[in-house]
Amino acid sequence: MVIVARVIVNSAGVGPRFDPYPFIFLNLVFSTLAAYAAPLILLAETRQADRDKTRAETEARHRAESDARLSALIEHNVDQTELVARLAEDNRRQTTQIAELLEQSSRLLQKESEQTGLLVAGLMQGDKASR
């Protein structure tokens, strides 16, 4: 607003006209302001670029660490799955062996029972014959 008012006052001829139309003094003020502002703006941009670079590096490192942890977890899960499969197979084999052993034990008990029955029957017959 101040600049617009100054331009109008100097252009209209109202009051003292110390900076006529090409406004050389006003251009000099703006140039001086630009000379001070440009390095500050560049400095701010450089700092922001450094912050962005640091943030990108941190994110990349975090992403790499996350990927490494995820890969390790996947590998661990694969190992655990293989272990569970091997344990399940061992369990199946042992269950089959137990079933076979139980069947053999049952046959042996049946034979022993038959032999004991025959022996008892023979003893009973021998006892009856001796009376």
C-alpha positions as CSV (number, residue, x, y, z in Angstrom):
1,M,0.0,0.0,0.0
2,V,2.9,2.4,0.9
3,I,4.6,1.7,-2.5
4,V,1.4,2.2,-4.4
5,A,0.7,5.5,-2.6
6,R,4.3,6.7,-3.2
7,V,4.0,5.9,-6.9
8,I,0.7,7.8,-7.1
9,V,2.1,10.8,-5.3
10,N,5.2,11.0,-7.4
11,S,3.2,10.5,-10.7
12,A,0.3,12.8,-10.0
13,G,2.5,15.7,-9.0
14,V,0.8,16.2,-5.7
15,G,3.4,17.3,-3.2
16,P,7.2,17.1,-3.6
17,R,8.3,15.0,-6.6
18,F,11.8,13.8,-5.5
19,D,11.6,10.5,-7.6
20,P,10.0,11.2,-10.9
21,Y,8.6,8.6,-13.4
22,P,11.2,6.0,-14.0
23,F,11.3,5.7,-10.2
24,I,15.1,5.2,-10.1
25,F,15.3,5.5,-6.3
26,L,12.4,3.0,-5.8
27,N,14.2,0.6,-8.2
28,L,17.4,1.1,-6.1
29,V,15.5,0.2,-2.9
30,F,14.0,-2.9,-4.5
31,S,17.3,-4.0,-5.9
32,T,18.9,-3.6,-2.5
33,L,16.1,-5.6,-0.9
34,A,16.6,-8.3,-3.5
35,A,20.3,-8.3,-3.0
36,Y,19.7,-9.0,0.7
37,A,16.8,-11.5,0.2
38,A,18.4,-13.7,-2.5
39,P,21.2,-15.2,-0.4
40,L,18.8,-15.7,2.5
41,I,16.4,-17.5,0.2
42,L,19.2,-19.6,-1.3
43,L,20.4,-20.5,2.2
44,A,17.0,-21.6,3.2
45,E,16.6,-23.7,0.1
46,T,20.0,-25.3,0.7
47,R,19.1,-26.1,4.3
48,Q,15.8,-27.5,3.2
49,A,17.6,-29.6,0.5
50,D,19.9,-30.9,3.2
51,R,17.0,-31.8,5.4
52,D,15.2,-33.5,2.5
53,K,18.4,-35.5,1.7
54,T,18.8,-36.5,5.3
55,R,15.2,-37.5,5.5
56,A,15.4,-39.5,2.3
57,E,18.6,-41.3,3.5
58,T,17.0,-42.1,6.8
59,E,13.9,-43.4,5.1
60,A,16.0,-45.5,2.7
61,R,18.0,-46.9,5.6
62,H,14.8,-47.7,7.6
63,R,13.3,-49.3,4.5
64,A,16.4,-51.4,4.0
65,E,16.3,-52.5,7.7
66,S,12.6,-53.3,7.5
67,D,13.2,-55.3,4.3
68,A,16.1,-57.2,6.0
69,R,13.9,-57.9,9.1
70,L,11.0,-59.0,6.9
71,S,13.3,-61.3,4.9
72,A,14.7,-62.8,8.1
73,L,11.2,-63.4,9.4
74,I,10.1,-65.0,6.2
75,E,13.2,-67.2,6.2
76,H,12.6,-68.1,9.8
77,N,8.9,-68.9,9.0
78,V,10.1,-71.2,6.1
79,D,12.5,-72.9,8.5
80,Q,9.8,-73.3,11.1
81,T,7.4,-74.7,8.4
82,E,9.9,-77.2,7.3
83,L,10.6,-78.2,10.9
84,V,6.9,-78.7,11.5
85,A,6.6,-80.8,8.4
86,R,9.5,-83.0,9.5
87,L,8.0,-83.3,13.0
88,A,4.6,-84.2,11.5
89,E,6.3,-86.9,9.3
90,D,8.2,-88.3,12.3
91,N,5.0,-88.3,14.3
92,R,3.2,-90.2,11.6
93,R,6.0,-92.8,11.4
94,Q,6.0,-93.2,15.2
95,T,2.2,-93.5,15.3
96,T,2.5,-96.3,12.6
97,Q,5.2,-98.0,14.6
98,I,3.2,-97.8,17.8
99,A,0.2,-99.3,16.0
100,E,2.3,-102.2,14.7
101,L,3.8,-102.8,18.1
102,L,0.4,-102.8,19.7
103,E,-0.8,-105.3,17.1
104,Q,2.3,-107.5,17.8
105,S,1.7,-107.2,21.5
106,S,-1.9,-108.2,21.1
107,R,-0.9,-111.2,19.0
108,L,1.7,-112.2,21.6
109,L,-0.7,-111.8,24.4
110,Q,-3.3,-113.8,22.5
111,K,-0.7,-116.6,21.9
112,E,0.4,-116.5,25.5
113,S,-3.2,-116.6,26.7
114,E,-3.9,-119.6,24.4
115,Q,-0.7,-121.4,25.7
116,T,-1.6,-120.5,29.3
117,G,-5.1,-121.8,28.6
118,L,-3.8,-125.0,27.2
119,L,-1.4,-125.4,30.1
120,V,-4.1,-124.9,32.6
121,A,-6.4,-127.3,30.7
122,G,-3.6,-129.8,30.6
123,L,-2.9,-129.4,34.3
124,M,-6.6,-129.7,35.1
125,Q,-6.8,-132.9,33.0
126,G,-3.7,-134.2,34.7
127,D,-5.2,-133.3,38.1
128,K,-8.4,-135.2,37.2
129,A,-6.4,-138.2,36.0
130,S,-4.4,-138.3,39.2
131,R,-7.5,-138.4,41.4
